[in-house]
Amino acid sequence: MSEFDYDLFVIGAGSGGVRAARTAAATGARVAVAEDRYLGGTCVNVGCVPKKLYSYAAHFHDSFEDAGGFGWNLPEAPTFDWATLRDNKIGEIKRLNGIYGRLLDNAGVRLINGRASVVDAHHVSVGGETISAEKILVAVGGWPWVPDFPGKELTLDSNRVFDLDSFPERFLVLGGGYIAVEFASIFNGLGSDTHLIYRGDLFLRGFDQEVREFTRDEMAKKGVNLHFGTNIETIEKVEGGLKVTLTSGETLEVDAVLAATGRRPHLEGLGLDKLDVATSDDGKLKINERFETSVPSILALGDVTDGPELTPVALEEAMKLVEHHFGDTTPAPLDYERIATAVFCHPNIGTVGLSEEAARERFDAIRVYSADFRPMKHTLSGSSERCLMKLIVDDASDVVVGAHMVGDEAGEVIQGIAIAVRAGLTKAQFDQTVGIHPTGAEEFVTMRTPTRN
């Protein structure tokens, strides 16, 4: 008989926590999960899923305009109803919450509704109950962070922006990361007069420079008002809206301000500080290759650790963690460098592997292949939207070390390319692959002449 109530106690029922709980339970481990908000975590409730649904909604704006060139005549100008989108989204999220609950139940995992805190290396407290566990997994994810300035209380964060009572005809986004860029595109596409404010000279720091510049130009063409090199100084409530004063001296009057200025680990109140669990300078939990913190019985994964803040990464980490602690073999470490990702701005960005700048730092010589073209669809639509595709090749080995795309369904295309990059295929093998015609994606296997070395 075990000396503990559970073999694994998971704090947080987000994507990573639920996957770890279910996978561990499948090995015969006794597992419980505590969650004080909603099943599915950020991704399902206030992240990937609702964001992608809203992105789909925003794309219809361009589709209606493009239809005329293909012979479709709309008898009346389309109108957008915010409440319909919002409420249909709410219904879909409730459906997904139910699925997560059933997954845990079917796996034999006990679900406890409440915010758990760590008492010591093997005990947690939740709902007035103290529970012992051989291992405790912290998988509570991140929480929006807003910098301090006069009027910050008047801003929205990414947790609340999906459920506004009324649609903001004038919308401002503060930030330069993927969340800021995505919501600027979404609300612009839905019909808002949209502004994006970023203190740096160009958004999406860390992405390929050419991708960043191309995205900037395409978003501006679609009507997003971009303000770089400035920040919000103050926000004041005025009759009819919010008055936003920028550090540049410019003032804007809008209906809503989204502060998309980053997320931080949601560790407050967990009690980890009492155990002196080691953290990095940015407050994230330090872990080893077995996902153990400085207190070995306390594990961590996902957005509370120093890895890519992506749902598929948390899912993969969960499976690796269970293999380490409840499996029979030691798993290979997760390759964090060649993880594909997408930014659902308009047009979309898809990327995997190294940027051109990172490749130049790593390799003695590289070859860059790129294509910037007007997609076939827009030869009739009349749209001026363009597409960018790019491959980065290590010259010595001929291996494709990076692939990037800005254009329609970039995420869908790059997912397939990511397999090739992860496998370490060479440019010659890309060239030997017969393309599918006519598609935009065939450019990835038809680019023969380097754009630059």
C-alpha positions as CSV (number, residue, x, y, z in Angstrom):
1,M,0.0,0.0,0.0
2,S,1.5,3.4,-1.0
3,E,2.2,5.9,1.6
4,F,0.6,8.6,-0.6
5,D,-3.0,9.3,-1.6
6,Y,-1.9,9.7,-5.2
7,D,1.1,8.9,-7.4
8,L,0.6,12.2,-9.3
9,F,-1.3,15.3,-8.3
10,V,-1.6,17.8,-11.2
11,I,-2.3,21.5,-10.5
12,G,-3.9,22.9,-13.6
13,A,-6.3,21.3,-16.1
14,G,-4.9,22.9,-19.2
15,S,-3.7,21.1,-22.3
16,G,-0.5,19.9,-20.7
17,G,-1.9,19.1,-17.3
18,V,-4.8,17.0,-18.7
19,R,-2.5,15.2,-21.1
20,A,-0.1,14.3,-18.3
21,A,-2.9,13.2,-16.0
22,R,-4.6,10.9,-18.6
23,T,-1.3,9.5,-19.9
24,A,-0.1,8.8,-16.4
25,A,-3.4,7.2,-15.4
26,A,-3.1,4.9,-18.4
27,T,0.1,3.4,-16.9
28,G,-1.8,2.5,-13.8
29,A,-0.9,5.6,-11.7
30,R,-3.4,7.1,-9.3
31,V,-3.9,10.6,-10.5
32,A,-5.9,13.7,-9.4
33,V,-6.2,17.1,-11.0
34,A,-7.1,20.4,-9.4
35,E,-8.5,23.3,-11.5
36,D,-10.1,26.5,-10.3
37,R,-11.2,28.1,-13.5
38,Y,-12.0,26.1,-16.7
39,L,-11.0,22.8,-18.2
40,G,-8.7,23.1,-21.2
41,G,-6.7,26.0,-19.9
42,T,-5.8,29.1,-21.9
43,C,-5.8,27.4,-25.3
44,V,-9.3,26.2,-25.2
45,N,-10.9,29.0,-23.3
46,V,-9.1,32.3,-24.0
47,G,-6.4,31.4,-26.5
48,C,-5.8,29.3,-29.6
49,V,-9.4,28.0,-30.1
50,P,-11.5,31.2,-29.8
51,K,-8.7,33.2,-31.5
52,K,-8.8,30.9,-34.5
53,L,-12.6,31.1,-34.6
54,Y,-12.5,34.9,-34.6
55,S,-9.7,34.8,-37.2
56,Y,-12.0,32.7,-39.5
57,A,-14.7,35.3,-38.9
58,A,-12.5,38.1,-39.9
59,H,-11.4,36.4,-43.1
60,F,-14.9,36.6,-44.5
61,H,-14.4,40.4,-44.9
62,D,-11.8,39.7,-47.6
63,S,-13.7,36.8,-49.1
64,F,-16.8,38.9,-49.7
65,E,-14.7,41.5,-51.5
66,D,-12.8,38.9,-53.5
67,A,-15.9,37.2,-54.7
68,G,-16.9,39.8,-57.3
69,G,-14.0,38.9,-59.6
70,F,-15.2,35.4,-59.7
71,G,-18.8,36.3,-60.7
72,W,-20.5,36.4,-57.3
73,N,-22.7,39.5,-56.8
74,L,-23.9,40.1,-53.3
75,P,-27.3,41.9,-53.5
76,E,-26.6,43.8,-50.3
77,A,-23.5,44.8,-48.4
78,P,-22.7,42.1,-45.8
79,T,-23.2,43.1,-42.2
80,F,-21.4,41.7,-39.1
81,D,-23.2,40.8,-35.8
82,W,-20.7,40.6,-33.0
83,A,-23.2,38.9,-30.6
84,T,-23.7,36.0,-32.9
85,L,-20.0,35.3,-33.2
86,R,-19.4,35.8,-29.5
87,D,-22.3,33.6,-28.4
88,N,-21.6,30.8,-30.9
89,K,-18.0,30.8,-29.6
90,I,-19.2,30.5,-26.0
91,G,-21.3,27.5,-27.0
92,E,-18.3,25.8,-28.7
93,I,-16.0,26.4,-25.7
94,K,-18.6,24.8,-23.4
95,R,-18.7,21.8,-25.7
96,L,-14.9,21.5,-25.5
97,N,-15.0,21.9,-21.7
98,G,-17.3,19.0,-21.5
99,I,-15.0,16.9,-23.6
100,Y,-12.1,17.6,-21.3
101,G,-14.2,16.6,-18.3
102,R,-15.2,13.3,-19.9
103,L,-11.6,12.5,-20.9
104,L,-10.5,12.9,-17.3
105,D,-13.4,10.9,-16.0
106,N,-13.0,8.1,-18.5
107,A,-9.3,7.9,-17.6
108,G,-10.1,7.4,-14.0
109,V,-8.6,10.7,-12.9
110,R,-10.2,12.6,-10.0
111,L,-11.1,16.2,-10.8
112,I,-11.1,18.6,-7.9
113,N,-12.6,22.1,-8.5
114,G,-10.4,24.6,-6.7
115,R,-7.0,26.3,-6.7
116,A,-4.5,24.0,-5.1
117,S,-1.4,25.2,-3.2
118,V,1.7,23.3,-2.3
119,V,2.2,22.6,1.4
120,D,5.5,20.7,1.2
121,A,7.3,18.4,-1.2
122,H,4.6,15.8,-1.1
123,H,1.4,17.6,0.1
124,V,-1.1,20.0,-1.5
125,S,-4.1,21.8,0.0
126,V,-7.3,22.4,-2.0
127,G,-10.8,23.1,-0.8
128,G,-9.9,22.6,2.8
129,E,-8.5,19.1,2.1
130,T,-4.8,18.2,2.4
131,I,-3.7,15.5,-0.1
132,S,-0.5,13.6,-0.3
133,A,1.2,12.7,-3.6
134,E,4.5,11.1,-4.6
135,K,4.8,13.7,-7.3
136,I,3.2,17.1,-7.8
137,L,3.0,18.6,-11.3
138,V,2.6,22.3,-11.7
139,A,0.9,23.0,-15.0
140,V,-1.0,26.3,-14.3
141,G,0.1,28.1,-17.5
142,G,0.4,31.9,-17.9
143,W,-1.6,35.0,-17.1
144,P,-1.8,38.3,-19.0
145,W,0.6,41.0,-17.7
146,V,0.0,44.8,-18.3
147,P,2.7,47.4,-17.6
148,D,2.0,50.2,-15.2
149,F,0.8,53.5,-16.6
150,P,-2.0,56.0,-15.8
151,G,-5.2,54.4,-17.0
152,K,-4.0,50.8,-17.2
153,E,-7.2,49.8,-15.4
154,L,-9.2,50.9,-18.5
155,T,-7.4,48.3,-20.7
156,L,-8.6,44.8,-21.7
157,D,-6.4,41.8,-21.6
158,S,-6.5,38.7,-23.8
159,N,-8.6,36.8,-21.3
160,R,-11.5,39.3,-21.6
161,V,-11.3,40.6,-25.2
162,F,-13.4,37.7,-26.6
163,D,-16.5,38.5,-24.6
164,L,-17.1,42.2,-25.0
165,D,-20.7,43.3,-24.6
166,S,-20.6,45.4,-27.7
167,F,-18.3,45.5,-30.8
168,P,-15.6,48.2,-30.6
169,E,-15.8,50.3,-33.8
170,R,-12.5,51.9,-32.9
171,F,-9.9,49.4,-31.5
172,L,-6.3,49.8,-30.2
173,V,-3.8,47.1,-29.5
174,L,-0.7,47.7,-27.4
175,G,2.1,45.2,-28.0
176,G,4.3,43.7,-30.6
177,G,4.1,39.9,-30.0
178,Y,2.0,37.4,-31.8
179,I,-1.1,38.0,-29.7
180,A,-1.0,41.7,-30.5
181,V,-0.5,41.2,-34.2
182,E,-3.3,38.6,-34.4
183,F,-5.9,40.7,-32.6
184,A,-5.0,43.8,-34.6
185,S,-5.7,41.7,-37.8
186,I,-8.9,40.1,-36.3
187,F,-10.6,43.3,-35.3
188,N,-9.5,45.1,-38.5
189,G,-11.0,42.3,-40.5
190,L,-14.2,42.4,-38.4
191,G,-14.6,46.1,-39.3
192,S,-12.9,48.1,-36.5
193,D,-10.8,51.1,-37.2
194,T,-7.7,49.4,-35.7
195,H,-4.4,50.8,-34.4
196,L,-1.4,48.8,-33.2
197,I,1.0,50.6,-30.9
198,Y,4.5,49.1,-30.3
199,R,7.5,50.6,-28.6
200,G,10.0,48.9,-30.9
201,D,10.8,49.6,-34.5
202,L,9.1,46.4,-35.8
203,F,6.8,43.8,-34.3
204,L,7.3,40.0,-33.9
205,R,10.8,40.2,-32.5
206,G,12.6,36.9,-32.9
207,F,10.9,36.0,-36.2
208,D,12.8,36.2,-39.5
209,Q,13.4,39.8,-40.4
210,E,12.1,39.5,-44.0
211,V,8.9,37.8,-42.7
212,R,8.4,40.7,-40.2
213,E,8.8,43.4,-42.8
214,F,6.6,41.6,-45.3
215,T,3.9,41.1,-42.7
216,R,4.1,44.8,-41.7
217,D,3.5,45.8,-45.3
218,E,0.6,43.4,-45.9
219,M,-1.2,44.4,-42.7
220,A,-0.8,48.0,-43.5
221,K,-2.3,47.4,-47.0
222,K,-5.3,45.8,-45.3
223,G,-5.9,48.9,-43.2
224,V,-4.3,48.3,-39.8
225,N,-2.8,51.6,-38.6
226,L,0.7,50.7,-37.3
227,H,2.5,53.0,-34.9
228,F,6.1,51.9,-34.1
229,G,8.6,53.5,-31.8
230,T,6.0,54.8,-29.4
231,N,4.1,53.7,-26.4
232,I,1.0,54.6,-24.4
233,E,1.6,57.4,-21.9
234,T,-1.9,57.7,-20.5
235,I,-5.5,56.5,-21.1
236,E,-8.4,58.6,-20.0
237,K,-12.2,57.9,-20.1
238,V,-13.9,60.6,-22.1
239,E,-17.4,61.0,-23.4
240,G,-17.9,58.5,-26.1
241,G,-14.8,56.4,-25.5
242,L,-11.2,56.4,-24.3
243,K,-8.6,59.0,-25.0
244,V,-5.1,57.5,-25.5
245,T,-2.1,59.7,-25.4
246,L,1.1,58.3,-26.9
247,T,4.7,59.0,-25.9
248,S,5.1,60.5,-29.4
249,G,2.5,63.2,-28.4
250,E,-0.2,61.8,-30.7
251,T,-3.7,61.3,-29.2
252,L,-6.2,58.7,-30.4
253,E,-9.8,58.2,-29.3
254,V,-11.0,54.6,-29.4
255,D,-13.7,52.4,-27.9
256,A,-11.4,49.7,-26.5
257,V,-7.7,49.2,-25.7
258,L,-6.3,45.7,-25.6
259,A,-3.0,45.4,-23.7
260,A,-1.3,42.4,-25.4
261,T,2.0,43.0,-23.5
262,G,2.9,39.5,-22.5
263,R,2.0,36.7,-20.2
264,R,3.7,35.5,-17.0
265,P,3.6,32.2,-15.1
266,H,0.4,32.0,-13.0
267,L,2.2,31.0,-9.9
268,E,0.8,33.4,-7.4
269,G,-0.6,31.7,-4.3
270,L,0.8,28.2,-5.2
271,G,3.2,28.2,-2.2
272,L,6.2,27.4,-4.2
273,D,8.1,30.3,-2.8
274,K,7.9,28.7,0.7
275,L,9.8,25.7,-0.6
276,D,12.4,27.9,-2.4
277,V,11.7,26.3,-5.8
278,A,14.2,27.8,-8.1
279,T,13.1,30.3,-10.8
280,S,14.7,32.1,-13.6
281,D,15.0,35.9,-13.8
282,D,11.6,36.1,-15.6
283,G,9.9,34.1,-12.9
284,K,9.7,30.8,-14.7
285,L,10.3,27.5,-13.0
286,K,13.7,26.0,-13.7
287,I,13.5,22.3,-14.6
288,N,15.9,19.5,-15.7
289,E,15.5,17.1,-18.5
290,R,13.1,15.0,-16.4
291,F,10.9,18.1,-15.8
292,E,11.9,18.2,-12.2
293,T,12.2,21.5,-10.4
294,S,14.9,22.1,-7.7
295,V,12.5,20.1,-5.4
296,P,12.6,16.7,-7.3
297,S,9.1,15.6,-6.3
298,I,7.7,18.8,-7.8
299,L,7.5,18.8,-11.6
300,A,6.6,21.5,-14.1
301,L,5.8,21.9,-17.8
302,G,4.2,24.2,-20.3
303,D,4.1,28.0,-20.0
304,V,5.4,28.1,-16.4
305,T,8.8,26.8,-17.7
306,D,11.3,28.4,-20.1
307,G,10.2,26.9,-23.4
308,P,8.0,27.9,-26.4
309,E,4.6,28.9,-25.1
310,L,2.7,26.7,-27.4
311,T,0.0,24.1,-26.7
312,P,1.5,21.3,-28.8
313,V,4.8,21.8,-26.9
314,A,3.0,21.4,-23.5
315,L,1.3,18.3,-24.9
316,E,4.6,16.8,-26.0
317,E,6.2,17.7,-22.7
318,A,3.4,15.9,-20.9
319,M,4.1,12.7,-22.7
320,K,7.8,12.9,-22.2
321,L,7.3,13.6,-18.5
322,V,5.1,10.6,-18.1
323,E,7.6,8.4,-19.9
324,H,10.3,9.6,-17.5
325,H,8.4,9.1,-14.3
326,F,5.9,6.3,-15.0
327,G,7.3,4.6,-18.1
328,D,9.8,1.8,-18.7
329,T,12.2,3.7,-20.9
330,T,14.0,7.1,-21.0
331,P,12.6,9.2,-23.8
332,A,14.7,11.2,-26.3
333,P,14.8,14.9,-25.4
334,L,12.3,17.2,-27.1
335,D,13.8,19.1,-30.0
336,Y,12.7,22.7,-29.2
337,E,14.6,24.2,-32.1
338,R,12.6,22.8,-35.0
339,I,9.1,23.3,-33.7
340,A,6.7,24.8,-36.2
341,T,4.5,27.7,-35.3
342,A,1.9,29.9,-36.9
343,V,0.8,33.5,-36.3
344,F,-2.9,34.0,-37.3
345,C,-2.6,37.5,-38.4
346,H,-3.9,38.4,-41.9
347,P,-2.2,37.1,-43.9
348,N,-1.0,34.2,-41.8
349,I,2.6,33.4,-40.9
350,G,4.0,29.9,-40.7
351,T,7.5,29.2,-39.7
352,V,9.8,26.3,-38.7
353,G,13.5,26.2,-37.9
354,L,16.0,29.0,-38.1
355,S,15.5,32.5,-39.3
356,E,17.9,33.9,-41.9
357,E,19.6,36.0,-39.2
358,A,20.0,33.0,-36.8
359,A,21.3,30.8,-39.6
360,R,24.0,33.4,-40.5
361,E,25.2,33.4,-36.9
362,R,25.4,29.6,-36.8
363,F,26.8,28.5,-40.2
364,D,29.8,29.6,-42.2
365,A,27.7,30.0,-45.3
366,I,24.0,29.8,-46.2
367,R,21.8,30.0,-49.2
368,V,18.5,31.8,-49.1
369,Y,15.7,30.9,-51.5
370,S,12.6,33.1,-51.5
371,A,9.6,33.8,-53.7
372,D,7.4,36.9,-53.3
373,F,4.4,36.6,-55.6
374,R,0.7,37.4,-56.1
375,P,-1.3,34.2,-55.5
376,M,-3.3,32.8,-58.4
377,K,-6.5,33.4,-56.5
378,H,-5.9,37.2,-56.6
379,T,-5.4,37.4,-60.4
380,L,-9.2,37.5,-60.5
381,S,-10.1,38.8,-57.1
382,G,-8.4,42.1,-57.7
383,S,-6.7,41.9,-54.3
384,S,-3.2,43.2,-54.1
385,E,-2.3,40.7,-51.3
386,R,1.0,38.9,-51.9
387,C,2.6,35.8,-50.5
388,L,6.1,35.2,-49.3
389,M,7.9,31.8,-49.2
390,K,11.4,31.3,-48.0
391,L,13.9,28.5,-47.4
392,I,17.2,28.8,-45.5
393,V,19.9,26.2,-46.4
394,D,23.2,25.4,-44.8
395,D,25.5,25.6,-47.7
396,A,28.0,23.0,-46.5
397,S,25.5,20.2,-45.9
398,D,22.7,21.4,-48.2
399,V,20.2,20.7,-45.3
400,V,17.2,23.0,-45.1
401,V,17.4,24.5,-41.7
402,G,14.5,27.0,-41.9
403,A,11.3,27.4,-43.8
404,H,9.0,30.5,-43.6
405,M,5.7,31.6,-45.2
406,V,3.4,34.6,-45.1
407,G,0.1,34.0,-46.9
408,D,-3.2,32.2,-46.9
409,E,-3.2,29.1,-44.7
410,A,0.5,29.4,-44.0
411,G,0.1,27.3,-40.8
412,E,-1.5,24.5,-42.8
413,V,1.3,24.5,-45.4
414,I,4.2,24.8,-42.9
415,Q,2.9,21.8,-40.9
416,G,3.8,19.6,-43.8
417,I,7.1,21.3,-44.5
418,A,8.0,21.0,-40.8
419,I,8.2,17.2,-41.1
420,A,10.9,17.7,-43.8
421,V,12.8,20.2,-41.8
422,R,12.6,18.0,-38.7
423,A,13.9,15.1,-40.7
424,G,16.9,17.1,-41.9
425,L,16.1,16.8,-45.6
426,T,18.4,18.6,-48.0
427,K,17.5,21.2,-50.6
428,A,18.3,18.6,-53.3
429,Q,15.5,16.4,-51.8
430,F,13.1,19.3,-51.8
431,D,14.0,19.8,-55.5
432,Q,13.4,16.1,-56.2
433,T,9.8,16.4,-54.8
434,V,7.2,16.9,-57.6
435,G,5.0,19.8,-56.8
436,I,1.2,19.9,-56.8
437,H,0.0,22.3,-59.5
438,P,-1.6,24.8,-59.3
439,T,-1.0,25.5,-55.7
440,G,1.0,28.2,-53.8
441,A,2.7,25.5,-51.8
442,E,4.5,24.1,-54.8
443,E,6.9,27.1,-54.6
444,F,8.6,25.3,-51.7
445,V,9.8,22.6,-54.2
446,T,10.3,24.7,-57.3
447,M,12.7,27.4,-56.0
448,R,15.9,26.6,-57.8
449,T,18.0,29.8,-57.8
450,P,19.3,31.3,-54.6
451,T,18.0,34.8,-53.8
452,R,21.2,35.5,-51.9
453,N,24.1,33.8,-50.1
